[in-house]
Amino acid sequence: MKKWFPSWPVSIVLFLIWILLNQSLDASTLLLAAVLGWFGPYITQRLRPLQAKARLAPVIVPLALHILWDILLSNLAVAGVILGGQARRQRSGFIQIPLDLRDPHGQAVLAGIVTAIPGTVCTGFSEDRRLMTLHVLDLRDEGAWVRLIKSRYERPLMEIYES
């Protein structure tokens, strides 16, 4: 079954996107959405030599809530930096986060999470993928950022992708 339907989640998302783009529920739209939902992942499965092995861990919901909460707080913090004086705008900098997370899919998710939070951007990984370079808009305590990224994001992602 996995050979014919390599990724149910991707199939469902493609199906829904096609329906939303067409804004119609007629038979031809549903049929074409079903064909695209099946054909897209099926035809592209060879382009991904390394398959993700994520599992549904109990940390997913708390992780999502942490991300949403951090996005909210970071929006307020960025507004403070922008509206604050010149001194507040000169505290940005780059830091290196040592990674224990080895799964490339988990690292990609970590980079996406960090980049989605206002005021932080993942700028890249070291060649051996053991260090993530992070740009922080308001960098006061480098150690606090390292602890935050590792405990709040990396540890749950390790449970999802490496357990």
C-alpha angles and dihedrals in degrees: 000000000000089000092059097037106031096173123019094184093053091046091052093047092049090048092051095044091053091051092047093048092051095040090213139107098197120134097257093052092048091048094049090045089053092049092048091045090056100034098047098062092034095055095041099046092097091056089067108062092173113057120206115246102198119160131204100255125179088242094071096086095045089046091052091048091049090051093050092046092048091049090053094047093043092053088057092045092050090050088053091051093048094045093039127088128285091267091063091054093054097063097082120119150144125268134184117231113200108223130215090177108099103173108104091214091053090048090051090051090048091052090049093049093049092047092048091059110085114245096028132081130180103227098183151298132267116256092260089045092234094116129051117201113218129188113211122194095207106031112177105139116026093188092054090054092050091050092046095051094045098046101034101039115007098050095052091044089053088054091050099043106025107035 
